[in-house]
Amino acid sequence: MKKNLKITPEGTKDYLFKECTAVDYVCKKIQKVFENHQFHRVITPALEYFDLFSTDSSGLSAESMFKTMDNNGRLVVVRPDSTLPIARLVSTRMQNEVLPVRLYYNQAVYRNNPSLTGRSNEIMQMGIELIGSKGKRADLEVITTAIQCMQAVCKDFRIEVGHSLLFTSLIDSLGLTDDLKETIKEYIENKNYSALNDALDKLEKNDTVNAIRKLPSLFGGEEVFEKAKKLIKLPEALEALDYLNNLYKDLSKLDLGDKIIVDLGLVQQNEYYSGIVFTGYALGYGDAILSGGRYDKIFSEFNNSMGASGFAININHLAEEARYHSKSNIPEVLVFAKTDDDIMEAISYTQRLVKSGVRAQFSDLSDEKEARQFASKLGINKFEIIGE
């Protein structure tokens, strides 16, 4: 027997019954939010050329992608991200559309996580892209849409907001190598204070180095901005801080209390983002289940210049939580046809029960004893016979 015949590849899984019901439940809730905001669905290919994701602004390493060759020897990857394919789509088939365009997607992405550590290689995602619009109005709509999605599917959640240009402008002013920049970014992202301090201690002491050192601890509410203004002296970083402060004041009008948090240490995928960044967390999960922000520079790869922002939601995690709270999908009634002449009447009766709101199922077993045993094993409480 082939040793891999009965298993799925690492980082993937089969979804059964209640798990599928939970996925559908979460997707329908989020889809309703998207469509209420007039976003329209698109689907992109599961296979894309590697060139699409090899740009400087992709934020994806070649090692994180599943790669193969097409019949002409061109390098192809299994879709690792949905934003770049949608940017390609907008720059080609939708180039004559009236801007801004509002798009959403519901599809899996595939990332190669060698260590896995609880993460999947196949991630079901839903997300939006607001393309052709810049400024605070667009940023606020994207963030509030994200908040509404979290409210629709999570009992307890928080949204953390930051600005990518805070870290980028500070670190770029120091003239460091790309490798050292990446190392410092990873220390901040992981809130590894000890390693961050060791790396920064080797640099010349100045206001900028001190500000970078403090970024991971600048986390909380309105008070964060006052602390940051005392540390940050660089004009570009201060401009980003002021923009974020104004955005936070607007979001505070939603009266969500500590569900909206400022985090100036949000630095993930800084090559990708060019403005606000935000992440969403649900109670019980350490990893973010939602991430997004502004990524205007992506369209420069397609010789376009336009605003773009959006977010993606990890459906896997949300569905796992919903599974424990979803209603039973076991039929309430099993309908059995006494003879072959009664089959169509039994099917019609089952359909009438379903239309009236009863979870009913027609039995395709021809032996009454077997049908009753089936109902008993499945936990179906009512057994109705048509034809007696």
C-alpha positions, -999 to 999 in steps of 0.1 A, spaced: 0 0 0 12 35 -8 22 50 26 5 84 19 -28 70 5 -49 76 36 -35 109 49 -37 146 39 -5 167 34 9 183 65 -9 215 74 -42 205 57 -73 186 70 -106 173 60 -137 191 72 -167 170 83 -204 177 90 -205 202 120 -172 217 109 -186 224 74 -218 239 90 -196 261 112 -176 273 81 -208 281 62 -223 299 93 -192 322 96 -189 329 59 -226 338 56 -223 362 85 -192 379 71 -206 379 35 -237 398 48 -215 425 63 -195 428 30 -226 430 8 -243 455 32 -212 478 24 -217 471 -13 -186 450 -18 -189 426 -48 -173 391 -50 -145 381 -73 -126 348 -76 -90 345 -87 -71 314 -99 -57 290 -74 -25 289 -96 -6 321 -104 27 328 -119 56 333 -94 63 367 -109 32 381 -93 45 374 -58 82 381 -64 79 419 -62 96 439 -34 62 449 -20 47 414 -18 59 408 17 62 371 9 93 350 8 99 325 -20 103 298 7 67 304 20 52 295 -14 42 261 -29 58 261 -64 55 240 -95 60 243 -133 35 247 -161 38 229 -195 60 257 -208 85 256 -180 72 287 -163 73 289 -125 38 287 -110 27 290 -73 -4 279 -55 -21 312 -44 -3 324 -12 -22 357 -10 -54 372 -25 -46 409 -26 -19 408 -53 -41 386 -77 -69 411 -72 -45 440 -79 -36 422 -111 -73 417 -119 -81 454 -114 -52 465 -135 -62 443 -164 -98 432 -168 -112 460 -146 -90 488 -158 -119 507 -173 -142 504 -142 -153 535 -124 -132 540 -92 -133 533 -64 -142 496 -67 -153 475 -38 -144 438 -40 -145 409 -17 -133 373 -18 -139 340 -2 -111 315 -11 -82 296 4 -46 307 4 -16 284 8 15 291 28 44 268 35 49 269 73 77 243 80 73 244 117 35 247 116 33 253 154 -5 250 152 -8 269 119 -23 255 87 -7 255 53 -42 258 38 -60 289 52 -96 297 43 -99 335 41 -125 361 34 -115 397 29 -122 430 11 -103 454 -11 -113 490 -14 -93 501 -45 -90 536 -60 -96 555 -28 -72 572 -3 -75 592 29 -93 590 62 -128 583 48 -115 551 31 -94 540 61 -123 545 85 -147 525 63 -123 496 60 -116 495 98 -153 498 107 -162 471 83 -136 449 100 -151 457 134 -186 448 121 -173 414 109 -157 407 143 -190 417 160 -209 394 137 -189 362 146 -171 368 179 -184 372 214 -152 389 226 -126 406 204 -102 435 201 -88 455 172 -53 469 174 -44 498 151 -11 513 142 7 530 113 34 513 91 53 546 85 61 550 121 86 522 122 96 525 85 106 562 87 125 557 120 145 527 109 152 541 74 168 572 89 195 551 106 211 539 74 212 502 85 216 472 63 184 454 51 193 423 71 196 443 103 164 462 96 146 429 92 161 415 124 150 446 144 115 444 129 112 407 139 122 415 175 96 443 177 69 421 160 75 393 185 79 418 214 113 402 222 125 431 244 158 415 254 170 407 218 158 441 206 178 459 233 209 439 225 206 448 188 200 485 195 228 487 221 252 482 193 240 513 175 249 549 181 226 563 208 202 590 196 165 599 198 155 577 170 172 545 184 155 553 217 121 557 200 125 523 183 134 507 216 102 519 231 78 511 202 67 476 215 57 491 248 36 519 233 3 499 236 -30 511 250 -54 540 246 -52 577 241 -23 580 265 -1 562 240 1 593 218 13 616 245 41 591 254 51 587 217 52 624 210 78 628 238 100 602 221 96 607 184 114 637 168 114 627 131 88 648 111 76 620 89 70 597 119 52 625 138 29 631 108 20 594 108 14 596 145 -9 626 142 -29 609 115 -33 577 136 -43 599 166 -71 615 146 -82 582 133 -83 567 168 -104 596 180 -130 589 153 -130 552 161 -136 561 198 -170 574 188 -181 538 183 -181 534 221 -164 501 220 -142 509 250 -110 488 252 -120 467 221 -100 493 201 -64 495 211 -34 515 198 -3 495 191 27 514 177 46 481 176 26 468 147 54 463 121 44 431 103 49 430 65 61 466 64 72 462 28 35 455 20 18 483 39 21 520 33 -2 536 59 -25 524 86 -23 488 98 -46 468 121 -51 433 135 -81 416 151 -80 391 179 -107 368 193 -108 355 229 -90 322 232 -66 327 202 -31 340 205 -26 347 168 -44 374 149 -75 362 130 -78 394 110 -52 417 95 -52 446 71 -43 481 63 -34 505 35 -11 492 7 -11 519 -20 23 510 -34 12 476 -46 -3 491 -77 29 507 -88 40 471 -97 13 472 -124 22 508 -136 -8 521 -118 -10 547 -91 -40 544 -68 -51 540 -33 -58 505 -19 -68 492 15 -85 461 29 -82 432 53 -83 394 54 -100 372 80 -89 337 89 -121 316 86 -104 285 101 -101 299 136 -136 315 136 -152 283 124 -135 263 151 -151 285 177 -185 286 160 -185 247 159 -190 245 196 -219 269 196 -237 257 164 -271 240 166 -275 203 160 -279 193 124 -293 158 132 -328 153 116 -358 155 139 -378 131 117 -369 101 95 -396 94 69 -398 58 57 -417 45 27 -435 12 35 -434 -1 -1 -419 11 -34 -453 24 -44 -451 48 -14 -417 63 -22 -428 94 -40 -455 102 -14 -428 98 13 -404 121 -6 -432 147 -10 -441 145 26 -405 150 36 -403 181 15 -434 195 31 -419 190 65 -387 207 55 -407 237 41 -425 240 74 -392 243 93 -388 207 104 -354 190 100 -367 159 81 -349 133 61 -362 107 37 -349 72 44 -334 55 13 -332 21 32 -358 -4 20 -359 -25 52 -379 -10 81 -358 -26 107 -326 -13 92 -341 22 89 -352 21 126 -317 11 136 -302 39 115 -325 64 133 -316 51 167 -278 52 161 -280 87 147 -303 100 175 -333 108 154 -363 108 178 -392 105 154 -398 78 128 -427 82 104 -439 55 80 -458 64 48 -480 37 34 -494 21 66 
